[in-house]
Amino acid sequence: LINNPIIINGDVLILPGTHLSFTPNSYMIVKGSLTVLGTPKKPVIFDSTKDYWKGIYVLNAAKESKIFNASFKNLRALEDGLLKLTGAITFYKSDVHMQKVVINDIISEDAINTIESSYNFEDIIISNAISDAFDSDYSAGYITNSSFIEIGGDALDFSGSSAIIDNVRVSKVGDKGVSAGEKSSVKISNSYFEYVSIGVTSKDSSDVLLNKTSITDFDSYGVMSFTKKDFYFDPATIKILDCDIEGPYAYLSQKGTQMFVDSKKIIE
């Protein structure tokens, strides 16, 4: 039972079967790496005694954090005095590898936020988030075999980042399935988007490759390229290969951007 904030100067190891319950005003800050060694039979659980707790902040780690076989429930953004984060789980200048992780019920701007970090997400599920599920700021990494379900904002939001996404399911998303902005480079393959406002966007000098992916039941457009911030001068581009994108409003390319579907340019 965690009644007060925990701030640790150094690396943290959490052993299989550990169950940490946080009170509403408690949180964990790790000024080092975070290693969570859950197993399929003995997962590590992070939850709240009641309502929502303030999450985890990992910063300036010298080695990679590893979070395996863990679940996180009932999170909100870490705010305490001058410290005001947008993420419920935040990694700043701290590389992270997550595998078989479930994150559920989040009322922060981002469920996970990485800043200037590398990441590798395998078999993760983020569900019931009031805003974005994952926000990558100036980070690089991989997302594979993962699901993002019932997300109020963007499922995956990239700014100044690079990402390789494979075998990902995005369902019931209030905004964009994937949003690539601020000179991001994103490759998406073998994935499935359904019940989204917009499937995939490339904006502000970003470059997106969409391959062997399905986008169905979208409210606005399947794929969009546009300029949001006019100080990005290079055109946003998106190339779509061997994809199934249904509906009369599958594609929208703003003037000054570039969109290609199976090598055929979409008229702006």
Secondary structure in CASP SS format (residue, H / E / C, confidence):
PFRMAT SS
TARGET T0000
AUTHOR 0000-0000-0000
METHOD secondary structure of the structure
MODEL  1
L C 1.00
I E 1.00
N C 1.00
N C 1.00
P C 1.00
I E 1.00
I E 1.00
I E 1.00
N C 1.00
G C 1.00
D C 1.00
V E 1.00
L E 1.00
I E 1.00
L C 1.00
P C 1.00
G C 1.00
T C 1.00
H E 1.00
L E 1.00
S E 1.00
F E 1.00
T C 1.00
P C 1.00
N C 1.00
S C 1.00
Y C 1.00
M E 1.00
I E 1.00
V E 1.00
K C 1.00
G C 1.00
S C 1.00
L E 1.00
T E 1.00
V E 1.00
L E 1.00
G C 1.00
T C 1.00
P C 1.00
K C 1.00
K C 1.00
P C 1.00
V E 1.00
I E 1.00
F E 1.00
D E 1.00
S E 1.00
T C 1.00
K C 1.00
D C 1.00
Y C 1.00
W E 1.00
K C 1.00
G C 1.00
I E 1.00
Y E 1.00
V E 1.00
L E 1.00
N C 1.00
A C 1.00
A C 1.00
K C 1.00
E C 1.00
S E 1.00
K E 1.00
I E 1.00
F E 1.00
N E 1.00
A E 1.00
S E 1.00
F E 1.00
K E 1.00
N E 1.00
L E 1.00
R C 1.00
A C 1.00
L C 1.00
E E 1.00
D E 1.00
G C 1.00
L C 1.00
L E 1.00
K E 1.00
L C 1.00
T C 1.00
G E 1.00
A E 1.00
I E 1.00
T E 1.00
F E 1.00
Y E 1.00
K C 1.00
S C 1.00
D C 1.00
V E 1.00
H E 1.00
M E 1.00
Q E 1.00
K E 1.00
V E 1.00
V E 1.00
I E 1.00
N E 1.00
D E 1.00
I E 1.00
I C 1.00
S C 1.00
E C 1.00
D E 1.00
A E 1.00
I E 1.00
N E 1.00
T E 1.00
I E 1.00
E C 1.00
S C 1.00
S E 1.00
Y E 1.00
N E 1.00
F E 1.00
E E 1.00
D E 1.00
I E 1.00
I E 1.00
I E 1.00
S E 1.00
N E 1.00
A E 1.00
I C 1.00
S C 1.00
D E 1.00
A E 1.00
F E 1.00
D E 1.00
S E 1.00
D E 1.00
Y C 1.00
S C 1.00
A E 1.00
G E 1.00
Y E 1.00
I E 1.00
T E 1.00
N E 1.00
S E 1.00
S E 1.00
F E 1.00
I E 1.00
E E 1.00
I E 1.00
G C 1.00
G C 1.00
D C 1.00
A C 1.00
L E 1.00
D E 1.00
F E 1.00
S E 1.00
G C 1.00
S C 1.00
S E 1.00
A E 1.00
I E 1.00
I E 1.00
D E 1.00
N E 1.00
V E 1.00
R E 1.00
V E 1.00
S E 1.00
K E 1.00
V E 1.00
G E 1.00
D E 1.00
K E 1.00
G E 1.00
V E 1.00
S E 1.00
A E 1.00
G E 1.00
E C 1.00
K C 1.00
S C 1.00
S E 1.00
V E 1.00
K E 1.00
I E 1.00
S E 1.00
N C 1.00
S C 1.00
Y E 1.00
F E 1.00
E E 1.00
Y E 1.00
V E 1.00
S E 1.00
I E 1.00
G E 1.00
V E 1.00
T E 1.00
S E 1.00
K E 1.00
D C 1.00
S C 1.00
S C 1.00
D E 1.00
V E 1.00
L E 1.00
L E 1.00
N E 1.00
K C 1.00
T C 1.00
S E 1.00
I E 1.00
T E 1.00
D E 1.00
F E 1.00
D E 1.00
S E 1.00
Y E 1.00
G E 1.00
V E 1.00
M E 1.00
S E 1.00
F E 1.00
T C 1.00
K C 1.00
K C 1.00
D C 1.00
F C 1.00
Y C 1.00
F C 1.00
D C 1.00
P C 1.00
A C 1.00
T E 1.00
I E 1.00
K E 1.00
I E 1.00
L E 1.00
D C 1.00
C C 1.00
D E 1.00
I E 1.00
E C 1.00
G C 1.00
P C 1.00
Y C 1.00
A C 1.00
Y E 1.00
L E 1.00
S E 1.00
Q C 1.00
K C 1.00
G C 1.00
T C 1.00
Q E 1.00
M E 1.00
F E 1.00
V E 1.00
D C 1.00
S C 1.00
K E 1.00
K E 1.00
I C 1.00
I C 1.00
E C 1.00
END
